Amino acid sequence: MVKLFNQLPPAGTPITGSELFRIAKASLSGSADDIFERAIKAHTAACSCFLLSSGRASLAIALQALAQLYDGKKNEVVIPAYTCFTVPASAAKSHLKMRIVDIDPMTLDFDFRKLSEIDLSRTAAIVGCNLLGILDNWSKLRSIASANGAFLIDDAAQALGARSEFGIAGTMGDVGIFSFGRGKNLSLYSGGAIITSNERISSVISHMMAKIPRPSIFSELATLAKIVMYSVLINPRVYWLPASIPFLGLGKTIYDPGFDIGGLGVVRRHAGRILLDKLDSINMRRRENARKLAIIANEGDRFRIPGYCEPNIPAYLRLPVLCATKAIRDNAIRELQRNGISASSMYPSTVRQISGIEEHLASDEVDYPGAQTVVDRMLVLPTHPMLADSDIQKIIKCLRNIN
């Protein structure tokens, strides 16, 4: 029987009562439109920052801007074969053809041999997705993009605040993308950002942003209520309630190119500025929790952790665990969920297998074995700050008991 009344959420940013008070007070006292932009630019050293209603809206605007700079001469975008469905949805929204490239299951990055073999002559942009906070090999991506005259998008939707030898997540391409949706490193319930230091790109995006609507006062009040509700329901003692309501769609992966694009409202701007101050401590906790959970990978050959490397442990949004077989993965998820741990298989299919995506593809290829391996054999575990040592021990015990 599932331990219904104490369920650990899969991800999330804890928000304290004092932070909620500060968010409400700041939101009601004035607009301060550029407060969050300034903070993000200080964090990333980017010259320009644009705030939008979601991460997928941010990616769509970035793709549209880059396509404009090519005057229609390049109409393709390269994306990984396994990634969040919002990435292909944003490409479809931008009317670009997608060229899908397989991934390496142990890095969740592009399979660079495959990437080097495809025709990039019509590629406007390559999108590196830093899946689950594991930063891509940006040295190789920059080299390939430069050799083919393509722009590079550092999609850091799942990696805000992460760093590697290549730099800060979001800053390693011509354009960077962040997401502040539910379950992200810094969650405002929804929201996104574009950063760039390229003046031509910034100029195009500035003109596009002038036409994008901002939320109404009623929407702002609803946003404040949602953030308050989110801060309550993300608690493990309460999370069972929203998790048990099917129509909320928690954990569902949806491909929807018909999403709306809007600006980021005042409430989320103030919330983002306030919560950004604790991003480093949140990511430090994620790394430490990942380090404690990683012991399971040293106990035989049933489990491996993509991207894991001591001492430079990624700031995992969730900890990916690649199981030896699909049966082990499925059994592990059932056992973890039975014990109140929100483990899952992440995305349900490769990008190529998404229903309705065919018309947006640039090639007829259908087989992506690296991505299919991840679909069949990977599960993800919580790493967020609400994860207690007792939860970690419970997770390890569950995985040790899997046959």
Backbone torsions as a table, in degrees:
resi	resn	phi	psi	omega
1	MET	NA	134.2	-179.6
2	VAL	-67.9	138.3	177.1
3	LYS	-78.8	81.8	-167.6
4	LEU	-63.9	-40.1	-167.5
5	PHE	-91.6	13.8	171.0
6	ASN	-150.5	85.4	-174.1
7	GLN	-116.0	124.1	-179.5
8	LEU	-77.0	123.2	179.2
9	PRO	-66.8	156.2	-177.6
10	PRO	-71.9	-28.9	-177.4
11	ALA	-163.4	173.8	177.0
12	GLY	146.1	160.8	176.7
13	THR	-110.3	114.5	177.8
14	PRO	-66.6	136.3	179.5
15	ILE	-123.2	122.7	-176.4
16	THR	-81.4	166.0	177.5
17	GLY	-61.4	-39.3	-179.9
18	SER	-67.6	-35.3	177.2
19	GLU	-67.6	-39.5	176.8
20	LEU	-61.3	-41.5	178.7
21	PHE	-62.1	-44.5	179.9
22	ARG	-64.2	-39.6	179.1
23	ILE	-63.1	-47.5	-179.2
24	ALA	-63.4	-45.1	-178.5
25	LYS	-62.7	-45.6	-179.5
26	ALA	-66.0	-38.9	-178.3
27	SER	-66.4	-35.8	-177.2
28	LEU	-84.6	-12.9	-174.8
29	SER	-90.9	-18.1	-178.8
30	GLY	167.4	171.1	-173.7
31	SER	-81.0	-52.8	-178.6
32	ALA	47.3	57.0	-170.1
33	ASP	-54.8	-34.7	-171.6
34	ASP	-99.9	10.4	-174.6
35	ILE	-63.0	-41.4	-179.1
36	PHE	-76.4	-38.1	176.3
37	GLU	-57.0	-45.7	-179.3
38	ARG	-60.9	-40.8	-179.6
39	ALA	-65.8	-41.9	179.3
40	ILE	-66.4	-41.1	178.4
41	LYS	-64.3	-37.4	176.9
42	ALA	-66.0	-38.2	-179.1
43	HIS	-68.4	-36.4	-172.4
44	THR	-107.9	-12.5	-174.5
45	ALA	64.7	21.3	176.1
46	ALA	-76.9	151.7	-179.9
47	CYS	-81.6	-30.5	-176.8
48	SER	-132.2	145.7	176.9
49	CYS	-142.1	134.7	179.8
50	PHE	-127.9	131.0	-175.7
51	LEU	-106.0	132.1	-177.8
52	LEU	-130.2	178.0	-172.5
53	SER	-73.3	-17.8	-179.4
54	SER	-161.9	166.6	175.0
55	GLY	-65.2	-39.8	-179.3
56	ARG	-68.7	-34.0	174.0
57	ALA	-63.5	-39.7	179.1
58	SER	-63.4	-44.2	179.7
59	LEU	-66.4	-40.5	179.5
60	ALA	-62.3	-45.2	178.9
61	ILE	-63.2	-42.5	178.9
62	ALA	-61.0	-45.3	179.7
63	LEU	-63.9	-41.9	178.4
64	GLN	-62.4	-39.7	179.9
65	ALA	-65.1	-44.0	-179.1
66	LEU	-66.5	-38.7	177.7
67	ALA	-63.2	-38.4	178.4
68	GLN	-60.4	-37.2	-178.1
69	LEU	-67.2	-18.9	176.4
70	TYR	-96.4	1.8	178.2
71	ASP	52.1	37.3	177.4
72	GLY	79.8	-1.1	-178.8
73	LYS	-74.7	-22.8	175.6
74	LYS	-127.5	124.8	-174.3
75	ASN	-129.7	24.9	-179.3
76	GLU	-121.9	152.4	174.3
77	VAL	-131.6	137.6	178.9
78	VAL	-96.0	127.6	178.4
79	ILE	-134.1	158.6	178.3
80	PRO	-70.5	153.3	-179.7
81	ALA	-73.8	-15.6	175.9
82	TYR	-131.6	112.9	178.6
83	THR	-165.8	176.6	176.7
84	CYS	-60.2	139.8	-177.1
85	PHE	-66.3	-14.2	176.5
86	THR	-67.7	-23.3	179.3
87	VAL	-67.9	-55.2	175.2
88	PRO	-63.8	-31.0	177.2
89	ALA	-63.1	-39.9	178.7
90	SER	-67.5	-38.4	177.5
91	ALA	-64.2	-43.1	178.5
92	ALA	-64.5	-40.4	178.2
93	LYS	-59.8	-31.2	-176.7
94	SER	-88.9	0.2	178.8
95	HIS	62.7	32.4	174.5
96	LEU	-102.1	146.6	174.4
97	LYS	-79.8	137.7	-178.4
98	MET	-96.0	131.6	171.5
99	ARG	-110.5	110.8	-173.7
100	ILE	-89.7	137.2	179.9
101	VAL	-125.0	137.1	-178.4
102	ASP	-65.2	164.6	-179.0
103	ILE	-118.4	165.6	172.3
104	ASP	-93.5	118.4	-176.0
105	PRO	-60.3	-23.7	-177.3
106	MET	-91.3	-8.2	174.8
107	THR	-119.7	-19.2	-173.1
108	LEU	59.6	16.2	175.8
109	ASP	-98.8	174.7	175.3
110	PHE	-55.5	148.6	163.4
111	ASP	-79.0	102.2	-170.7
112	PHE	-67.9	-23.8	173.8
113	ARG	-65.2	-44.5	178.1
114	LYS	-65.3	-41.9	-179.0
115	LEU	-61.9	-37.6	-178.5
116	SER	-72.2	-15.3	-176.3
117	GLU	-92.5	-15.8	-173.2
118	ILE	-87.0	160.3	178.6
119	ASP	-80.2	116.2	-178.3
120	LEU	-109.0	15.0	-174.1
121	SER	-65.0	-26.4	-179.9
122	ARG	-109.5	17.9	-177.4
123	THR	-85.0	119.4	175.3
124	ALA	-81.1	-35.7	-176.1
125	ALA	-153.6	148.0	169.7
126	ILE	-110.0	130.4	-178.9
127	VAL	-107.3	115.4	171.8
128	GLY	-95.6	128.9	-166.2
129	CYS	-103.6	-6.3	176.2
130	ASN	46.0	50.1	-169.1
131	LEU	-59.2	131.7	177.8
132	LEU	59.7	21.4	178.3
133	GLY	90.5	0.9	175.9
134	ILE	-84.3	112.9	-175.5
135	LEU	-72.2	136.5	179.8
136	ASP	-67.1	171.1	175.9
137	ASN	-83.5	89.4	-172.4
138	TRP	-74.0	-21.1	174.5
139	SER	-64.7	-47.1	178.4
140	LYS	-67.0	-41.3	-179.5
141	LEU	-64.0	-41.7	178.7
142	ARG	-62.9	-40.2	-179.9
143	SER	-63.2	-44.6	-178.7
144	ILE	-68.0	-44.1	179.9
145	ALA	-62.5	-44.5	-179.1
146	SER	-63.5	-42.1	-178.5
147	ALA	-65.8	-22.3	-176.5
148	ASN	-112.9	9.7	177.1
149	GLY	62.9	34.5	-179.7
150	ALA	-109.9	149.0	171.9
151	PHE	-76.0	158.7	-178.9
152	LEU	-122.1	126.1	178.3
153	ILE	-107.2	120.8	176.7
154	ASP	-91.6	92.2	-179.5
155	ASP	-81.6	97.9	-178.5
156	ALA	-102.4	31.4	179.8
157	ALA	-56.4	-32.7	-179.3
158	GLN	-107.5	14.5	-171.8
159	ALA	-139.8	23.7	-179.0
160	LEU	-56.8	126.9	178.4
161	GLY	89.1	-7.4	180.0
162	ALA	-75.7	151.8	179.6
163	ARG	-138.2	152.2	174.1
164	SER	-147.6	-174.6	178.8
165	GLU	-64.8	-16.9	-179.3
166	PHE	-85.9	-16.9	-179.7
167	GLY	135.6	-161.9	-178.9
168	ILE	-91.7	136.4	179.3
169	ALA	-54.1	133.3	-179.4
170	GLY	97.6	-16.3	-174.5
171	THR	-106.3	1.8	-169.9
172	MET	-98.6	7.6	174.1
173	GLY	-122.1	-173.2	173.6
174	ASP	-71.1	-28.1	178.5
175	VAL	-135.9	144.9	174.3
176	GLY	-120.0	146.6	-179.2
177	ILE	-125.0	136.4	173.2
178	PHE	-124.7	154.9	174.6
179	SER	-128.3	141.4	177.7
180	PHE	-119.5	30.5	-179.1
181	GLY	-75.4	177.9	178.1
182	ARG	-57.5	133.3	175.2
183	GLY	86.4	-1.0	179.5
184	LYS	-84.1	171.1	-178.1
185	ASN	-56.5	-37.2	174.3
186	LEU	-128.6	107.6	-173.1
187	SER	-104.5	124.3	172.8
188	LEU	-110.3	20.8	-174.8
189	TYR	78.0	-39.2	170.7
190	SER	-162.5	168.1	179.8
191	GLY	132.9	161.5	179.7
192	GLY	-159.2	171.4	-179.1
193	ALA	-148.2	150.3	171.2
194	ILE	-116.9	134.7	171.4
195	ILE	-125.9	149.7	175.8
196	THR	-161.9	153.4	171.7
197	SER	-117.2	11.0	177.5
198	ASN	-90.7	116.9	-174.4
199	GLU	-63.8	-37.6	-179.3
200	ARG	-65.5	-44.3	179.0
201	ILE	-64.9	-43.5	-179.3
202	SER	-60.3	-40.1	-178.9
203	SER	-64.4	-43.4	179.6
204	VAL	-64.4	-45.2	-179.0
205	ILE	-65.2	-37.8	178.5
206	SER	-58.0	-43.5	178.2
207	HIS	-65.3	-37.2	178.8
208	MET	-68.9	-39.3	-178.0
209	MET	-65.3	-28.6	-179.1
210	ALA	-63.5	-20.4	-178.2
211	LYS	-99.7	-0.9	-175.0
212	ILE	-92.8	128.2	-176.6
213	PRO	-72.4	152.0	174.5
214	ARG	-101.3	156.9	-178.7
215	PRO	-63.0	149.9	176.8
216	SER	-78.3	170.4	178.2
217	ILE	-62.0	-35.5	179.0
218	PHE	-68.2	-38.2	176.7
219	SER	-65.0	-37.1	178.8
220	GLU	-63.8	-42.6	178.5
221	LEU	-64.5	-39.5	177.2
222	ALA	-65.0	-37.0	178.2
223	THR	-62.7	-45.1	178.9
224	LEU	-60.5	-41.5	178.3
225	ALA	-64.2	-39.9	179.7
226	LYS	-64.8	-41.1	-179.9
227	ILE	-66.2	-39.5	176.1
228	VAL	-62.5	-46.7	-180.0
229	MET	-63.2	-41.9	178.4
230	TYR	-58.7	-44.4	-177.1
231	SER	-63.7	-28.5	178.9
232	VAL	-81.1	-48.5	-172.1
233	LEU	-74.9	-15.6	179.3
234	ILE	-76.4	-11.4	178.3
235	ASN	-65.9	132.4	-178.8
236	PRO	-56.0	-26.8	179.5
237	ARG	-76.1	-14.4	-175.4
238	VAL	-118.9	-20.2	-171.7
239	TYR	-58.8	-25.2	178.9
240	TRP	-57.0	-28.2	-176.3
241	LEU	-67.3	-58.3	178.0
242	PRO	-65.5	-31.6	-179.6
243	ALA	-65.3	-22.8	-177.6
244	SER	-92.0	-0.7	-179.1
245	ILE	-102.3	106.3	-171.9
246	PRO	-59.5	-39.3	-172.6
247	PHE	-70.7	-12.1	175.9
248	LEU	-70.8	-23.1	175.0
249	GLY	67.8	26.6	179.8
250	LEU	-62.1	131.2	178.7
251	GLY	82.2	-2.2	180.0
252	LYS	-77.8	142.3	176.3
253	THR	-107.3	116.8	-173.5
254	ILE	-122.7	134.4	173.2
255	TYR	-99.6	112.4	-175.3
256	ASP	-143.3	93.2	179.1
257	PRO	-71.5	-5.8	-177.1
258	GLY	-91.2	19.1	-176.7
259	PHE	-68.3	156.4	178.4
260	ASP	-84.1	154.0	176.6
261	ILE	-120.0	124.3	179.4
262	GLY	-143.8	175.7	176.6
263	GLY	-86.0	168.4	179.0
264	LEU	-89.9	130.6	-175.8
265	GLY	-78.6	173.2	-176.0
266	VAL	-61.9	-43.1	-176.9
267	VAL	-60.1	-47.7	-179.2
268	ARG	-69.2	-30.8	176.2
269	ARG	-63.5	-45.7	178.9
270	HIS	-68.4	-41.0	179.1
271	ALA	-62.2	-42.6	179.2
272	GLY	-61.9	-42.4	-179.9
273	ARG	-63.8	-40.4	-178.4
274	ILE	-70.5	-44.0	-176.0
275	LEU	-76.6	-22.9	-179.9
276	LEU	-60.9	-27.6	-178.9
277	ASP	-62.4	-25.8	-177.6
278	LYS	-106.8	11.3	-178.3
279	LEU	-59.9	-43.9	-178.3
280	ASP	-62.1	-40.9	-179.8
281	SER	-69.6	-35.0	176.2
282	ILE	-63.2	-45.9	-179.3
283	ASN	-68.1	-32.7	175.7
284	MET	-63.1	-40.8	178.1
285	ARG	-65.6	-38.7	177.3
286	ARG	-60.0	-44.2	179.3
287	ARG	-63.2	-41.9	-178.9
288	GLU	-66.5	-42.2	178.1
289	ASN	-64.1	-38.9	177.2
290	ALA	-62.9	-41.5	179.8
291	ARG	-61.1	-40.9	-179.8
292	LYS	-68.7	-38.2	179.7
293	LEU	-73.3	-24.4	-174.3
294	ALA	-66.1	-11.6	179.0
295	ILE	-57.2	-28.5	-177.2
296	ILE	-65.8	-26.1	180.0
297	ALA	-75.9	-14.1	-179.4
298	ASN	-94.8	5.3	-174.7
299	GLU	-113.4	59.7	179.8
300	GLY	107.7	-168.2	-174.5
301	ASP	-111.9	18.6	-178.7
302	ARG	-82.0	-27.2	-174.9
303	PHE	-132.3	135.6	172.5
304	ARG	-132.2	152.3	-175.3
305	ILE	-115.9	107.4	178.5
306	PRO	-57.6	137.3	174.2
307	GLY	78.3	-3.9	-174.5
308	TYR	-77.5	130.3	179.3
309	CYS	-155.0	119.4	174.9
310	GLU	-80.9	142.1	-1.0
311	PRO	-91.2	-0.4	-175.9
312	ASN	-89.9	70.5	-177.3
313	ILE	-75.7	130.3	177.8
314	PRO	-60.8	156.0	172.7
315	ALA	-83.3	75.7	-172.9
316	TYR	-60.4	124.7	170.9
317	LEU	-62.5	-45.4	166.3
318	ARG	-140.6	155.7	-176.9
319	LEU	-89.0	116.4	177.6
320	PRO	-79.2	135.2	177.2
321	VAL	-126.5	115.1	179.4
322	LEU	-92.1	115.6	-175.5
323	CYS	-89.3	156.8	-177.1
324	ALA	-65.0	-32.7	179.1
325	THR	-141.3	162.9	176.2
326	LYS	-64.5	-37.7	-179.8
327	ALA	-61.7	-42.7	177.9
328	ILE	-62.7	-43.5	179.0
329	ARG	-59.0	-48.7	-177.0
330	ASP	-65.4	-40.3	177.8
331	ASN	-64.7	-39.5	-179.8
332	ALA	-64.3	-44.1	179.5
333	ILE	-61.2	-44.6	179.6
334	ARG	-61.6	-42.8	-178.6
335	GLU	-67.7	-41.4	178.9
336	LEU	-65.1	-44.8	179.1
337	GLN	-64.7	-35.8	177.7
338	ARG	-62.5	-26.2	-180.0
339	ASN	-100.9	18.2	173.5
340	GLY	81.7	16.9	178.1
341	ILE	-104.8	124.0	-178.3
342	SER	-81.3	74.6	173.9
343	ALA	-91.9	151.2	-179.8
344	SER	-153.0	176.7	179.8
345	SER	-95.7	9.8	-179.2
346	MET	65.6	-120.2	-173.9
347	TYR	-87.0	140.5	-169.7
348	PRO	-79.1	-11.6	-177.8
349	SER	-158.1	171.1	169.4
350	THR	-71.1	164.6	177.5
351	VAL	-61.0	-38.6	-177.7
352	ARG	-62.3	-27.9	-176.1
353	GLN	-88.1	1.3	178.7
354	ILE	-66.7	130.1	179.4
355	SER	-65.3	130.1	177.1
356	GLY	89.1	2.3	-175.9
357	ILE	-86.6	-14.8	-172.1
358	GLU	-52.9	-42.4	-175.8
359	GLU	-66.7	-14.4	-177.8
360	HIS	-102.2	6.7	-174.7
361	LEU	-93.9	149.2	-179.1
362	ALA	-96.3	-8.4	179.7
363	SER	-144.1	167.5	-177.9
364	ASP	-94.5	1.7	-176.5
365	GLU	-60.6	140.4	-177.4
366	VAL	-123.0	-19.4	-174.5
367	ASP	-100.3	124.8	177.8
368	TYR	-135.2	81.0	-171.0
369	PRO	-61.9	-36.0	178.7
370	GLY	-64.4	-46.1	178.6
371	ALA	-64.7	-38.5	-179.0
372	GLN	-66.1	-35.3	176.0
373	THR	-59.1	-42.7	179.9
374	VAL	-67.5	-42.5	177.5
375	VAL	-57.3	-43.3	-173.7
376	ASP	-80.8	-29.2	-166.2
377	ARG	-125.9	-1.5	-176.4
378	MET	-100.5	139.0	167.6
379	LEU	-123.1	160.7	179.4
380	VAL	-125.5	143.8	-176.0
381	LEU	-118.9	153.1	178.0
382	PRO	-65.4	145.2	173.0
383	THR	-130.3	-1.5	-170.4
384	HIS	-65.5	167.2	-175.3
385	PRO	-64.0	-15.4	178.2
386	MET	-80.5	-4.6	178.3
387	LEU	-75.6	113.8	-179.3
388	ALA	-89.0	163.0	177.7
389	ASP	-59.7	-33.6	178.1
390	SER	-65.7	-34.2	176.0
391	ASP	-67.1	-41.3	179.6
392	ILE	-61.5	-44.2	178.7
393	GLN	-65.2	-35.9	177.6
394	LYS	-64.4	-43.4	179.3
395	ILE	-62.0	-47.1	-179.6
396	ILE	-61.9	-42.2	179.1
397	LYS	-62.1	-44.1	178.8
398	CYS	-59.4	-45.8	-177.6
399	LEU	-68.7	-33.6	178.4
400	ARG	-67.4	-26.7	-177.6
401	ASN	-86.2	-3.5	-177.6
402	ILE	-79.0	132.7	178.4
403	ASN	-97.5	NA	NA
